[in-house]
């Protein structure tokens, strides 16, 4: 590999490094299963830290479900 006097060699090396970083970022984005696993594990940790919020959401969901069932039975 020949070295050019005007500094083009450094420019080419910098462009290669930038291209490698871009390709790496695109590869991470394209790895959907890994991204999903990461998000799920983050959500699981969040749920573990706030068990009261999960219980409140479950109770709220059950209440809404009961109200919907009652309303449908009245109409039928």
OpenMM code with the backbone's topology and positions (N, CA, C; nanometers):
from openmm import Vec3, app, unit

residues = "UNK UNK UNK UNK UNK UNK UNK UNK UNK UNK UNK UNK UNK UNK UNK UNK UNK UNK UNK UNK UNK UNK UNK UNK UNK UNK UNK UNK UNK UNK UNK UNK UNK UNK UNK UNK UNK UNK UNK UNK UNK UNK UNK UNK UNK UNK UNK UNK UNK UNK UNK UNK UNK UNK UNK UNK UNK UNK UNK UNK UNK UNK UNK UNK UNK UNK UNK UNK UNK UNK UNK UNK UNK UNK UNK UNK".split()
positions = [
    Vec3(0.0847, -0.1171, 0.0000),
    Vec3(0.0000, 0.0000, 0.0000),
    Vec3(0.0891, 0.1232, 0.0000),
    Vec3(0.0691, 0.2107, -0.0935),
    Vec3(0.1540, 0.3292, -0.1039),
    Vec3(0.0970, 0.4423, -0.0209),
    Vec3(0.1842, 0.5228, 0.0353),
    Vec3(0.1434, 0.6373, 0.1159),
    Vec3(0.1479, 0.7615, 0.0288),
    Vec3(0.0419, 0.8353, 0.0265),
    Vec3(0.0361, 0.9579, -0.0528),
    Vec3(0.0803, 1.0754, 0.0326),
    Vec3(0.1438, 1.1713, -0.0308),
    Vec3(0.1998, 1.2854, 0.0405),
    Vec3(0.0930, 1.3833, 0.0872),
    Vec3(-0.0236, 1.3846, 0.0240),
    Vec3(-0.1250, 1.4847, 0.0592),
    Vec3(-0.2161, 1.4430, 0.1742),
    Vec3(-0.1899, 1.3320, 0.2396),
    Vec3(-0.2690, 1.2895, 0.3553),
    Vec3(-0.3919, 1.2088, 0.3185),
    Vec3(-0.4016, 1.1625, 0.1963),
    Vec3(-0.5176, 1.0850, 0.1539),
    Vec3(-0.5260, 0.9527, 0.2268),
    Vec3(-0.4133, 0.8991, 0.2658),
    Vec3(-0.4113, 0.7718, 0.3370),
    Vec3(-0.4899, 0.7805, 0.4678),
    Vec3(-0.4692, 0.8899, 0.5416),
    Vec3(-0.5424, 0.9093, 0.6664),
    Vec3(-0.6912, 0.9279, 0.6392),
    Vec3(-0.7221, 0.9955, 0.5303),
    Vec3(-0.8619, 1.0193, 0.4936),
    Vec3(-0.9309, 0.8867, 0.4620),
    Vec3(-0.8622, 0.8020, 0.3867),
    Vec3(-0.9188, 0.6718, 0.3519),
    Vec3(-0.9396, 0.5888, 0.4779),
    Vec3(-0.8439, 0.5917, 0.5685),
    Vec3(-0.8562, 0.5159, 0.6927),
    Vec3(-0.9736, 0.5680, 0.7763),
    Vec3(-0.9900, 0.6982, 0.7831),
    Vec3(-1.1018, 0.7564, 0.8581),
    Vec3(-1.2350, 0.7170, 0.7954),
    Vec3(-1.2413, 0.7160, 0.6634),
    Vec3(-1.3640, 0.6753, 0.5953),
    Vec3(-1.3942, 0.5277, 0.6204),
    Vec3(-1.2910, 0.4455, 0.6226),
    Vec3(-1.3112, 0.3027, 0.6516),
    Vec3(-1.3667, 0.2823, 0.7927),
    Vec3(-1.3109, 0.3560, 0.8879),
    Vec3(-1.3586, 0.3441, 1.0254),
    Vec3(-1.5036, 0.3914, 1.0375),
    Vec3(-1.5373, 0.4998, 0.9682),
    Vec3(-1.6747, 0.5497, 0.9718),
    Vec3(-1.7690, 0.4493, 0.9066),
    Vec3(-1.7258, 0.3901, 0.7970),
    Vec3(-1.8083, 0.2896, 0.7289),
    Vec3(-1.8271, 0.1666, 0.8176),
    Vec3(-1.7223, 0.1253, 0.8862),
    Vec3(-1.7329, 0.0097, 0.9761),
    Vec3(-1.8315, 0.0383, 1.0891),
    Vec3(-1.8269, 0.1605, 1.1430),
    Vec3(-1.9208, 0.1965, 1.2492),
    Vec3(-2.0642, 0.1973, 1.1970),
    Vec3(-2.0833, 0.2477, 1.0761),
    Vec3(-2.2173, 0.2507, 1.0167),
    Vec3(-2.2696, 0.1107, 0.9916),
    Vec3(-2.1842, 0.0248, 0.9377),
    Vec3(-2.2249, -0.1133, 0.9112),
    Vec3(-2.2579, -0.1833, 1.0426),
    Vec3(-2.1804, -0.1588, 1.1457),
    Vec3(-2.2081, -0.2180, 1.2765),
    Vec3(-2.3421, -0.1726, 1.3321),
    Vec3(-2.3713, -0.0431, 1.3180),
    Vec3(-2.4996, 0.0090, 1.3664),
    Vec3(-2.6157, -0.0503, 1.2880),
    Vec3(-2.5991, -0.0639, 1.1569),
    Vec3(-2.7052, -0.1250, 1.0751),
    Vec3(-2.7255, -0.2716, 1.1105),
    Vec3(-2.6175, -0.3416, 1.1387),
    Vec3(-2.6289, -0.4828, 1.1765),
    Vec3(-2.7046, -0.4975, 1.3080),
    Vec3(-2.6790, -0.4074, 1.4034),
    Vec3(-2.7524, -0.4107, 1.5301),
    Vec3(-2.9003, -0.3842, 1.5081),
    Vec3(-2.9313, -0.2881, 1.4214),
    Vec3(-3.0712, -0.2564, 1.3929),
    Vec3(-3.1421, -0.3705, 1.3226),
    Vec3(-3.0715, -0.4414, 1.2378),
    Vec3(-3.1322, -0.5494, 1.1607),
    Vec3(-3.1521, -0.6753, 1.2443),
    Vec3(-3.0859, -0.6863, 1.3585),
    Vec3(-3.0977, -0.8044, 1.4440),
    Vec3(-3.2204, -0.7890, 1.5336),
    Vec3(-3.3379, -0.8080, 1.4744),
    Vec3(-3.4646, -0.7867, 1.5443),
    Vec3(-3.4816, -0.8813, 1.6631),
    Vec3(-3.4526, -1.0100, 1.6511),
    Vec3(-3.4696, -1.0970, 1.7679),
    Vec3(-3.3878, -1.0506, 1.8894),
    Vec3(-3.2672, -1.0058, 1.8670),
    Vec3(-3.1851, -0.9579, 1.9788),
    Vec3(-3.2444, -0.8317, 2.0389),
    Vec3(-3.2967, -0.7436, 1.9547),
    Vec3(-3.3584, -0.6214, 2.0063),
    Vec3(-3.4829, -0.6528, 2.0869),
    Vec3(-3.5613, -0.7496, 2.0410),
    Vec3(-3.6825, -0.7879, 2.1144),
    Vec3(-3.6447, -0.8478, 2.2492),
    Vec3(-3.5453, -0.9364, 2.2505),
    Vec3(-3.5008, -0.9962, 2.3775),
    Vec3(-3.4547, -0.8878, 2.4740),
    Vec3(-3.3826, -0.7904, 2.4221),
    Vec3(-3.3334, -0.6821, 2.5065),
    Vec3(-3.4489, -0.6015, 2.5661),
    Vec3(-3.5477, -0.5687, 2.4840),
    Vec3(-3.6612, -0.4922, 2.5330),
    Vec3(-3.7433, -0.5721, 2.6328),
    Vec3(-3.7610, -0.7002, 2.6073),
    Vec3(-3.8379, -0.7840, 2.6991),
    Vec3(-3.7666, -0.7949, 2.8332),
    Vec3(-3.6371, -0.8159, 2.8300),
    Vec3(-3.5641, -0.8272, 2.9570),
    Vec3(-3.5679, -0.6954, 3.0337),
    Vec3(-3.5626, -0.5834, 2.9618),
    Vec3(-3.5727, -0.4531, 3.0277),
    Vec3(-3.7112, -0.4353, 3.0906),
    Vec3(-3.8152, -0.4778, 3.0188),
    Vec3(-3.9509, -0.4665, 3.0721),
    Vec3(-3.9713, -0.5586, 3.1921),
    Vec3(-3.9134, -0.6781, 3.1870),
    Vec3(-3.9251, -0.7707, 3.2998),
    Vec3(-3.8596, -0.7107, 3.4236),
    Vec3(-3.7441, -0.6512, 3.4073),
    Vec3(-3.6771, -0.5870, 3.5204),
    Vec3(-3.7608, -0.4722, 3.5759),
    Vec3(-3.8228, -0.3957, 3.4876),
    Vec3(-3.9078, -0.2847, 3.5311),
    Vec3(-4.0273, -0.3370, 3.6109),
    Vec3(-4.0855, -0.4479, 3.5657),
    Vec3(-4.1997, -0.5068, 3.6364),
    Vec3(-4.1561, -0.5590, 3.7725),
    Vec3(-4.0379, -0.6203, 3.7786),
    Vec3(-3.9884, -0.6715, 3.9054),
    Vec3(-3.9674, -0.5592, 4.0069),
    Vec3(-3.9319, -0.4408, 3.9583),
    Vec3(-3.9081, -0.3281, 4.0477),
    Vec3(-4.0389, -0.2642, 4.0953),
    Vec3(-4.1491, -0.2845, 4.0223),
    Vec3(-4.2758, -0.2212, 4.0573),
    Vec3(-4.3887, -0.3241, 4.0625),
    Vec3(-4.3846, -0.4166, 4.1563),
    Vec3(-4.4902, -0.5188, 4.1604),
    Vec3(-4.6271, -0.4592, 4.1943),
    Vec3(-4.6316, -0.3510, 4.2683),
    Vec3(-4.7587, -0.2877, 4.3021),
    Vec3(-4.8292, -0.2339, 4.1798),
    Vec3(-4.7548, -0.1798, 4.0874),
    Vec3(-4.8143, -0.1266, 3.9641),
    Vec3(-4.8728, -0.2393, 3.8801),
    Vec3(-4.8063, -0.3524, 3.8772),
    Vec3(-4.8565, -0.4676, 3.8018),
    Vec3(-4.9852, -0.5178, 3.8655),
    Vec3(-4.9885, -0.5252, 3.9976),
    Vec3(-5.1091, -0.5699, 4.0670),
    Vec3(-5.2247, -0.4728, 4.0415),
    Vec3(-5.1975, -0.3445, 4.0465),
    Vec3(-5.3018, -0.2448, 4.0207),
    Vec3(-5.3545, -0.2564, 3.8784),
    Vec3(-5.2653, -0.2794, 3.7830),
    Vec3(-5.3081, -0.2951, 3.6438),
    Vec3(-5.3930, -0.4207, 3.6276),
    Vec3(-5.3552, -0.5281, 3.6948),
    Vec3(-5.4319, -0.6528, 3.6866),
    Vec3(-5.5707, -0.6350, 3.7474),
    Vec3(-5.5778, -0.5655, 3.8597),
    Vec3(-5.7070, -0.5406, 3.9232),
    Vec3(-5.7930, -0.4527, 3.8337),
    Vec3(-5.7325, -0.3509, 3.7754),
    Vec3(-5.8065, -0.2639, 3.6836),
    Vec3(-5.8575, -0.3394, 3.5623),
    Vec3(-5.7765, -0.4250, 3.5078),
    Vec3(-5.8185, -0.5059, 3.3931),
    Vec3(-5.9336, -0.5975, 3.4313),
    Vec3(-5.9235, -0.6613, 3.5474),
    Vec3(-6.0304, -0.7507, 3.5925),
    Vec3(-6.1604, -0.6736, 3.6139),
    Vec3(-6.1510, -0.5547, 3.6684),
    Vec3(-6.2699, -0.4721, 3.6903),
    Vec3(-6.3366, -0.4355, 3.5583),
    Vec3(-6.2579, -0.3942, 3.4625),
    Vec3(-6.3130, -0.3602, 3.3309),
    Vec3(-6.3761, -0.4826, 3.2666),
    Vec3(-6.3128, -0.5969, 3.2788),
    Vec3(-6.3668, -0.7206, 3.2226),
    Vec3(-6.5008, -0.7563, 3.2867),
    Vec3(-6.5093, -0.7436, 3.4181),
    Vec3(-6.6352, -0.7720, 3.4876),
    Vec3(-6.7444, -0.6761, 3.4409),
    Vec3(-6.7130, -0.5493, 3.4280),
    Vec3(-6.8128, -0.4515, 3.3826),
    Vec3(-6.8606, -0.4817, 3.2409),
    Vec3(-6.7711, -0.5221, 3.1546),
    Vec3(-6.8095, -0.5560, 3.0166),
    Vec3(-6.9002, -0.6783, 3.0152),
    Vec3(-6.8656, -0.7797, 3.0932),
    Vec3(-6.9470, -0.9012, 3.0979),
    Vec3(-7.0860, -0.8698, 3.1520),
    Vec3(-7.0958, -0.7914, 3.2570),
    Vec3(-7.2263, -0.7536, 3.3127),
    Vec3(-7.3106, -0.6775, 3.2118),
    Vec3(-7.2486, -0.5847, 3.1434),
    Vec3(-7.3225, -0.5042, 3.0457),
    Vec3(-7.3744, -0.5921, 2.9320),
    Vec3(-7.2944, -0.6862, 2.8863),
    Vec3(-7.3381, -0.7756, 2.7781),
    Vec3(-7.4515, -0.8679, 2.8235),
    Vec3(-7.4451, -0.9125, 2.9482),
    Vec3(-7.5515, -1.0001, 2.9999),
    Vec3(-7.6836, -0.9247, 3.0112),
    Vec3(-7.6782, -0.7981, 3.0472),
    Vec3(-7.8007, -0.7182, 3.0587),
    Vec3(-7.8670, -0.6981, 2.9220),
    Vec3(-7.7849, -0.6811, 2.8205),
    Vec3(-7.8377, -0.6579, 2.6858),
    Vec3(-7.8914, -0.7862, 2.6236),
    Vec3(-7.8401, -0.8988, 2.6643),
    Vec3(-7.8810, -1.0261, 2.6009),
    Vec3(-8.0120, -1.0756, 2.6497),
] * unit.nanometer
topology = app.Topology()
chain = topology.addChain("A")
for resn in residues:
    res = topology.addResidue(resn, chain)
    for name in ("N", "CA", "C"):
        topology.addAtom(name, app.Element.getBySymbol(name[0]), res)
